């Protein structure tokens, strides 16, 4: 003992030694108490501390975080996601080194050295507190433990009513779990798990989703400033939200890069240069409704939700990978075709109205109180009634009060002032469209456009809407005739034909040709179908019977209810566009109907195959009948006056293609179905309700409203050499054809328009028979 210490010891009579012993005893007692506390918390003595998460779940720690299920096109493009939290996991190998370095620099520089708890950092907290400086000591592993297990949620009898004590116990639980995590996972796995559990603001969870949302790129290519931004957001996602608080986010990003320079991850020169750069965000919305094929994704969502429920999965949490038949390129071409045509058609529609309202009765008189009646079915009207009471004048006042509103236009979204009644009127003036294309060989849906814009119009005109198909139903009548031995060359006179209906009121029905005109000359069945001659179709229907046509249509995939009445020959029974296109696919597939399908397989989040979907295929027609009907459909583009002659030369020339238009009463519905060896596609165009339509049949017929969509789509598809879709002949039957196809008709190569023949007539309701 030194003289100085001896002097002190002598002076205080050994008091110093006693104090040192006491301090050592207190320190030892503290350590023992701490160990006992750790054990007590770990084992939850007496249920005081609320228990610990089951340690067995550490092996599957990521399971407790919901993962977005992802929907992919057949060519590997991400179409969209289904999620509660928008999250897609990454592995360590998919992380940019810049991101790893930024995270360590700002969050846990001793990450590689500690075993879950940074003792040096923890013990230094009191020192920094005395210095008036805030300093956290939670390691990345501790933060992961907190994110995965929400330790503060476990309440015991001792901590239930004491928030401070509960937070302290939660911290101990974090330490325990952190040590266990370090023993269970590698450092690389912990980093990846951590980055997968973080929220990055704007409903983006996990680093992959954040990289795609903010910079439209993958995690392995993040630059130093981008990586620093993400590392900086972690401290306070709301405060450093780059889209809402860009200045704060930029300042925080630069703090992270300063730390990276401090610890040698970047040079001083790099820091000085990079801190002057902007955020350079490239935001790509990742909502349920963003991206391609929005209507298709919604239809798929409804199917997949039920499938997941039936098979023990959660579509919104389990990170399923769903692979579809949609071709991303074809989908883009389909959306472009609809947009290009409908933008022009809408202008023509408004122009032809000449300031008049489009909702008219069968005599073209404006329907009184049309908007007022429809307004009562809107959510806005019901909300005002709930607020003010039914019959209160305030309801009408509010329905006619202008408010700021963003509306859909074909030139893009537009901010304006409109009342709810103005808005209703505006959208009732809007024509709607649907388009779908399938591969007839297997029923695979390649493109699906259910409407103008899903954000504004959620009603799907591919699978949800049912409308009268008009003359697009006529091929089913002629198919029944071919099945019964008729030939395309069989001749029938174009003259008025009357159905006699026992017990009917009236007892007879005579469908008229367009404009009531008849040639009173014989026509072949091919010519009659090509020109959409109603009188001959009615004649054939009566010969084969409506019942036979109904049965055949069902065999070919029409699942909607079809009534066996004479007017069926003109398409009186409502169908969906999807089932109509699927049925036409039976012709191109030589008699085999393939149920339209769009899911090929589903994998779990680890890539394990859960379910492989097969095509439902039924032979509905003989090969010969199907091939003869292809020959009949080709008449639409080959016969004089064919209703499909409006197809462009780029689509028709050097190609075997068939088509059929359809137009219902007063041009309420315009249809076109096109058939090729590789693609069967169709379009519907019409108003929100059948009473909304062109006042002129010339502009409202299917050859003008619907055919151009198919034409534009096919031109784009044929021009893309990367797609395996080419102009080529239809497949031939395996056996020789016994039915005569040479009717002496000449092929028409001239540019023509389908307006040469009208197919719009008054179609009675089915209940009239």
C-alpha angles and dihedrals in degrees: 000000000000120000090248094053090042089053091050091046092049091046095050096036096240093314092131093057091049091052091051090051091049092050090050090049091049091047092049091045089051092051092047091046090049091051091048089049091050090051092045092050092044092051095032096229111216091352088280097133105041098249132262131271111268105273090214088071090064089084087060098030094143091059091082092065118080114238125204115245111232128219116208133192121233089259093055102260119141105242097182148303140254112214152143088204116022100236135146119176128234133197124229091256089061093057123100113239086230090063094048091049094047092050094050093045096055103028113026120359092174092051093121093050107047130072097228099300123069100216093180092053093044095050091048093059095088090050093052090044091055088049089056094247126126115228129171123208103189110130125219087255092054091049089050090051090052093047094048102041108023090219093188089067094067105092126188132188090264097047101034097095099026113076094182093052090044091055091049093050089046089056090053089050089052090054092049093047091045092057090048091049090052090053092047103043137036120246090254092052091049091053092050093046090050094051090048093056099049126105114225098188127258091068093294117138124186129019097268093057091044093051091050093045100046102030107013093235143099127270096249093064101049113136124225095264092045092049091047090052092055093046089050096050091062093075094062117354095189096045094047097038101147095211096048102030106026095160093054090044091051092049092049091048090055091050088056092049089049088057090047089055091046092056096041101254090123133017126253089248091054091049094049090051100041096047088066094058123100124241090257094199119190100191117200113187113237100190125135089259101044124104136017129346098015095167092046092050091053092051089047090048092058092049095043094048090058092042091052092049092050092049100043100259135120112226092202100045112027102072095234119182110220120192119202140190093239112121108216094212093049090046090055091048090050093050090046091050093051093045095047095048099039093050089059095039092052090055090050091048093054091043094053092048089065092203095313124125116259097218107092139152126241089282091052093250116143110257108242119236090005096145094040091055093048092045091064089063094055124103090231093058092047090050091054091047090052090049101044105016132253114296094017113139089228090072092061091042092053093044088057099041114109117234134174108278139172111220136188118252130166087245092057137275115328130199113221146141116265138154119229089256091051090050092049091050092047094054094042086060090058120101116223131213143192131193134178134173128194138182102243093205092070107003092248112161108230101176134013126184111173099180149331099293126345093214090065104021114040096172109107115222093191104060106000107045120076119197137161107276095210115193093355084081093060095087089067089058092050091045089057088051093051089049088055094052104270118141128221084241094056108121128223127177117250099231135119112297122198128205116212110214115193109222091004125140101245096022093217137043127194113188111213128223119238110297087000092277126145129184093208086215132117117263131185117244088248092056092044094052092042091053093037094234108186099199094057093044089053090049092053092045091056091050096050094034126235091256092062091049091051092051092048094048090053090049088054094054107272100140100173119099110275121193118218097230131131093252088064087087088070096045103263098156116082120240138171122254091238096057091044092053091045090053092050087052087068089071094052091045092056097251102322115117113211114196107238106258134181108177118077103172144344126217131189122242091275094054097256114147112249102171137002114203121217130201119257105226128182129177102235099164138022116260089247095053092048092049093047089052090052086055089050092050091050085062088075089070099029108041123081107262093016112165092226096057088104089079111110123253090245088066101035106040117089090002138102105229136153132192147175131202127206134194125177133204114323090353091289091147129030118194139178130178120189124194127200133157093262105024135039110187139166144183136206124196128182147114127295085261130021091250089064111080148115113298088218120066089205092069097031100054119112092247089063103033106034109017095067091060092058090043094052091046094051093047090055093045095048091047091056106083091187089071119082092229116113141164105265144137123283115260114272125232117257091236129052117272112251096187118088112246098172104095095158093252115149122229112248113218095168120114105256141162127237090231087088088090128031121217098182115114137148106277114198120223116263091241089063089076 
